[in-house]
Structures are given as C-alpha cells and as structure tokens.
Amino acid sequence: MKPIERPLDKAILKPEEAARHFNLRLYAPSAELADWVEHYWTLAWDLRGHAPFSQQVLSYPSINLTLENENGASHAEVYGVPRVPSPAR
C-alpha cells in the first residue's frame, strides 16, 4: 500500500495533541477501490509509563450545526461531536 502524507486535520479533534500520543498512518486504496474508499488507516500507540489518553473524533465528513429560535429563545445545537467520553471497553 502507498502511504499518504497529509496533516491530521480531518475528523480528529486537537490533532497536535493527538500526534503526541499515537501514530496514525494513512494509505491510498487501489485504483479499483478509489471510487469508494478514501483511504485505509492504521493506528499505533504505547502509553506505558504515561497517563491515559482519550481522543475524540468527528463522524467525518460532517457535523450538523442547527441554530434555532423558539418562543423568543435562541440556541444552537451541534450534532456529531460526542459530549461525553465513550465508555471504556
């Protein structure tokens, strides 16, 4: 597989912080799959001797931002960004 070099700016929140805790590598798909697959990825980390680290990601490529005004009260809602950490497995 051919490695893809690009910044970790898609779907990963706080990519600079993430890069200090794990190694994410992207790989191009074959020409036959390129219409359906953007990339493959692998992830490696070793946190021995370090504090636990949690990473949030977005459901790339989209989030929904809704601005509402109901009964004179305005508010915004963001969907697609987790509000609480995922449960430990």
Sequence and secondary structure as in RCSB ss.txt:
>XXXX:A:sequence
MKPIERPLDKAILKPEEAARHFNLRLYAPSAELADWVEHYWTLAWDLRGHAPFSQQVLSYPSINLTLENENGASH
AEVYGVPRVPSPAR
>XXXX:A:secstr
  EE   S SSBSSHHHHHTT EEEEE   TTTTTT S EEEEE   TTS      B  TT  EEEEEEETTEEE
EEEESS SS     
